[in-house]
């Protein structure tokens, strides 16, 4: 019944959506290239040839990054399987093209959740197993996959407190969708309990940990040369959001008085904000350069304006601040810096990585600060004490390396569904 209501609502709002579409595309021109593929235009049938077809779906950049080691490991374990990978966003598709092309047989945009469109995709991909990464639940897609007799598996599942409240509020819809999964692999026991509170059978749920651990515990390649000025203490702020750059620049301005050999590298979560950050830095009297176009002239600040490089660039930060955490954006993955054995800091807003951040702090591998003043005080302490930075980094690296079982646990569940 809920699915019928959902599709009737789609029909009712479709005229308005069609009228609004040109305005949306004019305001977001980067989305144009994805519209036709999302409708299935030009989608060719997959040549199955009696091979098992596994279809992974990830929402965007974060999910693509987290599932990479699992896709890579499945390819090694099941060489004859056909692997399809879909992504919802343009930035996610771009990153998947870079990271996953060598491990997948087909990379596609995910379908819009319109019943005829979804049926076209499912018919042409004909998956034996559909693996959803973390979230991005769509009623028509899940229903059509179930009707096609594909097995459904959720990996790296998570349910925040706020999401759980919404799931319970709309229990009839979400329980129906989630019940279609054969197995839900959740990150934590709290995630499992929230699924149970929605009404999902606990027998369907496995707690297997966070795939983001697995990616960070992989063997690191020998470091390339640093893109930042030599003989300077580098503060690398990753995945920053609006408001955090000003806090960091305020701190840098004060720190430079006593510590002139400091370099700040800023990687905004949205690289479209790079020009604004450069202008902001100029207002403080700082010079800046772009990572995408290195300058031979020394600059006070490097703006990392590329996608997919931050995780590896953390190895060159003496002090690494994880953004989205001094403003209420849920934080970002602190393990990307921790795996390099760097001194890791983040603010109070780490809801999206609450368990990881809490365990990392408890292990002595990170410091959580309450506000910009405390961030400045902590950075000051770490600048003058290389020993403290080293100790913090060593504990961070040890914490990450203890999670190497996660991929094997996930693979066992996947293979059991093939």
C-alpha positions in Angstrom: 0.0 0.0 0.0 2.8 2.4 0.9 4.5 1.8 -2.5 1.2 2.6 -4.3 0.9 5.9 -2.3 4.5 6.7 -3.1 4.1 6.3 -6.8 0.7 8.2 -6.8 2.5 11.1 -5.2 5.2 10.9 -7.8 2.5 11.2 -10.5 0.9 14.2 -8.8 4.1 16.2 -8.5 5.6 15.2 -11.8 4.2 18.2 -13.8 5.8 20.6 -11.2 9.0 18.7 -11.3 9.2 18.9 -15.1 8.6 22.7 -15.0 11.3 23.1 -12.3 13.8 20.9 -14.1 15.2 23.5 -16.6 15.7 26.0 -13.7 17.4 23.4 -11.6 19.8 22.4 -14.4 20.6 26.0 -15.3 21.5 26.6 -11.6 23.5 23.3 -11.4 24.9 22.8 -14.9 27.2 20.0 -13.6 24.1 17.9 -13.1 23.2 18.0 -16.8 25.5 15.1 -17.8 23.8 12.8 -15.3 20.1 13.3 -16.1 19.8 11.1 -19.2 22.0 8.2 -17.8 19.8 8.3 -14.7 16.8 7.8 -16.9 18.4 4.8 -18.5 19.0 6.5 -21.9 21.7 4.5 -23.7 21.9 1.8 -21.0 22.9 -1.4 -22.7 22.0 -4.8 -21.4 24.7 -6.6 -19.4 26.1 -9.7 -21.1 25.6 -12.1 -18.3 26.8 -15.3 -19.9 25.8 -17.4 -16.8 28.2 -15.4 -14.7 27.1 -14.2 -11.2 26.2 -10.5 -11.3 26.9 -8.4 -8.2 25.5 -4.8 -8.3 27.0 -2.4 -5.7 25.4 1.0 -5.1 27.0 3.9 -3.3 25.5 7.3 -2.9 28.5 9.6 -3.3 32.2 10.2 -2.6 32.2 9.0 1.1 30.5 5.8 0.3 32.6 5.1 -2.8 35.8 5.5 -0.7 34.5 3.3 2.1 33.5 0.4 -0.1 36.6 0.4 -2.3 38.6 -2.2 -0.3 35.5 -4.5 -0.3 35.0 -4.3 -4.1 38.7 -4.8 -4.6 38.7 -7.9 -2.3 35.6 -9.4 -3.9 37.1 -9.0 -7.3 40.1 -11.0 -6.1 38.0 -13.7 -4.4 35.4 -14.0 -7.2 37.3 -13.5 -10.4 34.5 -14.8 -12.6 31.8 -12.6 -11.1 30.5 -9.6 -13.1 30.6 -6.5 -10.9 28.3 -3.5 -11.6 28.8 -0.3 -9.6 26.3 2.6 -9.5 26.7 6.0 -8.0 24.1 8.8 -7.4 26.1 12.0 -7.6 28.4 13.5 -10.3 31.3 13.9 -7.8 30.9 10.3 -6.7 30.8 9.0 -10.2 34.0 10.9 -11.0 35.8 9.4 -8.1 34.5 5.9 -8.8 35.8 6.2 -12.4 39.3 6.9 -10.9 39.3 4.3 -8.1 37.0 1.5 -9.3 37.3 1.1 -13.0 39.9 -1.5 -12.8 37.8 -3.6 -10.4 34.3 -3.3 -12.0 32.8 -4.5 -15.3 30.3 -1.7 -15.5 30.1 1.7 -13.9 26.7 3.5 -14.2 24.7 6.3 -12.7 22.0 5.0 -10.3 18.4 5.2 -11.7 16.0 7.8 -10.7 13.4 6.1 -8.5 10.7 6.1 -11.1 9.1 2.7 -11.6 9.5 2.3 -15.4 13.1 3.6 -15.2 14.0 1.3 -12.3 12.5 -1.7 -14.1 14.6 -0.9 -17.2 17.8 -0.8 -15.1 17.0 -4.0 -13.2 16.1 -5.9 -16.4 19.3 -4.8 -18.1 21.6 -5.4 -15.2 19.8 -8.6 -14.0 21.7 -8.8 -10.7 21.9 -11.9 -8.6 23.0 -9.8 -5.6 22.4 -6.1 -4.9 24.7 -4.5 -2.3 23.7 -1.1 -0.9 26.5 0.8 0.8 25.4 2.6 4.1 22.2 4.4 3.0 20.3 5.8 0.0 17.1 3.7 0.3 14.7 4.0 -2.7 11.3 2.2 -2.5 10.8 1.4 -6.2 14.4 0.2 -6.7 14.3 -2.2 -3.7 10.9 -3.5 -4.5 11.8 -4.2 -8.2 15.0 -5.9 -7.1 13.1 -8.1 -4.7 10.5 -9.0 -7.4 13.4 -10.0 -9.7 14.6 -12.5 -7.1 17.9 -10.7 -6.5 19.3 -11.1 -3.0 19.6 -7.7 -1.1 22.4 -6.9 1.2 23.2 -3.7 3.2 26.9 -3.1 4.1 28.4 -0.5 6.4 24.8 0.2 7.6 24.4 3.0 10.0 21.4 4.7 11.7 22.0 8.0 13.5 19.7 9.0 16.4 18.0 11.6 14.2 17.6 9.1 11.3 16.1 6.6 13.7 13.5 9.1 14.9 12.5 9.7 11.2 12.4 5.9 10.5 10.2 5.4 13.5 7.9 8.3 12.5 7.5 6.8 9.1 7.8 3.2 10.3 5.3 1.8 7.7 7.4 3.0 4.8 10.9 2.3 6.2 10.1 -1.1 7.8 8.7 -2.3 4.5 11.8 -1.2 2.6 14.3 -2.5 5.1 12.5 -5.8 5.5 13.3 -6.6 1.9 17.0 -7.0 2.7 18.2 -10.5 3.3 21.0 -9.3 5.6 21.8 -5.9 7.1 25.5 -5.5 8.0 25.6 -2.7 10.5 28.6 -0.8 11.8 27.9 -0.9 15.5 25.7 -2.5 18.1 23.9 0.9 18.5 23.0 0.8 14.8 21.7 -2.8 15.2 19.5 -1.7 18.2 18.0 1.2 16.2 17.2 -1.2 13.4 15.4 -3.5 15.8 13.5 -0.5 17.2 12.1 0.1 13.7 10.8 -3.4 13.7 13.5 -5.3 11.8 14.1 -8.9 12.8 17.3 -9.1 14.8 18.1 -12.4 13.0 18.7 -10.4 9.8 21.2 -8.1 11.3 25.0 -8.6 11.6 27.4 -6.2 13.4 30.6 -6.3 11.3 32.2 -2.9 12.0 32.9 0.1 9.8 34.4 -0.5 6.3 36.2 2.8 6.6 38.5 1.1 9.1 39.4 -1.5 6.4 40.4 1.0 3.8 42.7 2.8 6.3 44.4 -0.4 7.5 45.6 -1.3 4.1 49.3 -1.4 3.4 50.5 2.1 2.7 52.6 3.0 -0.3 56.0 4.6 0.3 55.4 8.4 0.6 55.9 10.6 -2.3 57.6 14.0 -1.8 55.6 16.5 0.2 53.8 19.2 -1.8 54.1 21.6 1.1 57.1 23.8 2.0 59.9 21.9 3.7 61.2 22.7 7.2 57.8 24.0 8.2 55.2 22.6 10.6 52.2 21.8 8.4 48.7 22.1 9.8 46.4 20.2 7.4 42.7 20.9 7.7 40.7 18.3 5.8 37.0 18.5 4.6 36.4 21.9 6.1 33.0 23.6 6.0 31.9 27.2 5.8 32.9 29.0 9.0 35.8 26.7 9.9 38.3 28.4 7.6 37.8 31.7 9.4 38.5 29.9 12.7 41.7 28.4 11.4 42.9 31.6 9.9 42.2 33.4 13.2 44.4 30.8 14.9 47.1 31.0 12.3 47.3 34.8 12.6 47.9 34.5 16.3 50.3 31.5 16.0 52.5 33.2 13.4 53.6 35.8 15.9 55.6 33.2 17.9 55.9 30.4 15.3 56.7 32.0 11.9 57.5 28.6 10.3 53.9 27.4 10.0 52.1 26.4 6.8 48.3 25.8 6.7 46.8 23.5 4.1 43.0 23.7 3.7 41.0 21.0 1.8 37.4 22.3 1.6 34.7 19.7 1.5 33.2 21.5 -1.5 36.1 22.5 -3.8 33.8 25.1 -5.4 34.5 27.2 -2.3 38.2 27.4 -3.1 38.1 30.9 -4.6 36.2 32.2 -1.6 38.8 30.7 0.8 41.6 32.4 -1.2 39.8 35.7 -0.9 39.3 35.2 2.8 42.9 34.4 3.3 44.0 37.5 1.4 41.9 39.5 3.8 44.1 38.2 6.6 47.2 39.2 4.7 48.1 35.6 3.8 49.2 34.4 0.4 47.8 31.2 -1.0 48.5 28.7 -3.8 46.4 25.9 -5.3 47.3 22.2 -5.0 46.0 21.7 -8.6 48.5 24.3 -10.0 51.6 24.5 -7.8 53.4 27.8 -7.7 57.2 28.1 -7.5 56.7 31.0 -5.1 56.3 30.3 -1.4 52.8 30.8 0.0 51.4 30.9 3.5 48.5 28.6 2.7 47.8 25.8 0.2 44.2 25.2 -0.9 43.6 21.6 -1.8 41.2 22.0 -4.7 41.0 18.5 -6.0 38.8 15.5 -5.3 40.2 12.2 -4.0 43.7 13.4 -2.9 43.0 14.4 0.7 43.3 10.8 2.2 46.9 10.5 0.9 47.9 14.1 1.6 47.2 13.7 5.3 50.6 11.9 5.5 52.3 15.3 5.1 50.4 17.1 7.9 52.2 17.4 11.2 48.9 18.3 12.8 45.7 17.2 11.1 42.3 18.8 11.8 39.2 16.9 10.6 36.6 19.4 9.4 32.8 19.5 9.6 33.4 19.2 13.4 33.7 22.8 14.7 30.4 23.6 12.9 27.5 21.3 13.2 28.0 19.2 10.0 28.5 15.7 11.6 32.2 15.6 11.1 34.3 13.5 8.6 36.4 10.4 8.8 39.3 10.8 11.2 40.8 7.5 10.2 42.2 8.9 7.0 44.7 10.9 9.0 45.1 8.4 11.8 46.3 5.6 9.4 49.3 7.8 8.5 50.3 8.1 12.2 49.5 11.8 12.3 48.4 13.9 15.2 44.6 14.1 14.8 42.2 16.8 16.1 38.5 17.4 15.6 35.8 19.4 17.1 32.6 18.5 19.1 30.4 17.8 16.2 31.3 14.2 15.1 27.8 12.6 15.0 28.4 10.9 11.7 31.6 9.2 13.1 30.6 9.2 16.8 31.8 5.7 17.6 35.0 5.9 15.6 35.9 9.3 17.0 35.1 8.3 20.6 37.2 5.1 20.4 40.0 6.9 18.7 40.1 9.5 21.5 39.9 6.7 24.1 42.8 5.0 22.5 44.9 8.1 22.8 45.0 8.5 19.1 43.2 11.8 18.7 42.2 14.9 20.7 38.7 16.3 20.6 38.4 20.0 21.2 35.2 21.9 22.4 35.6 25.2 20.5 38.0 27.3 18.4 39.8 28.6 21.5 40.6 25.1 22.6 41.6 24.2 19.1 44.1 27.1 19.1 45.4 26.0 22.5 45.9 22.4 21.5 47.6 23.3 18.2 50.0 25.6 20.1 50.9 22.7 22.4 51.5 20.3 19.5 53.6 22.8 17.6 56.1 23.1 20.4 56.2 19.4 21.3 57.2 17.1 18.5 57.2 14.3 21.0 53.5 14.8 21.8 52.7 14.8 18.0 54.6 11.6 17.5 53.0 9.8 20.5 49.5 10.8 19.4 50.2 9.7 15.8 51.7 6.3 16.9 48.6 5.5 19.0 46.3 6.6 16.1 48.1 4.3 13.7 48.0 1.3 16.1 44.3 1.8 16.6 43.6 1.6 12.9 45.7 -1.4 12.3 43.7 -3.4 14.8 40.7 -3.5 12.4 42.0 -5.7 9.6 39.4 -8.4 10.1 36.5 -6.3 8.8 36.9 -7.1 5.0 37.1 -10.8 5.7 34.0 -10.7 7.8 32.1 -8.9 5.0 33.3 -11.2 2.3 32.0 -14.2 4.2 28.5 -12.7 4.3 28.6 -11.7 0.6 29.8 -15.1 -0.6 27.1 -16.8 1.4 24.5 -14.9 -0.7 26.0 -15.8 -4.1 
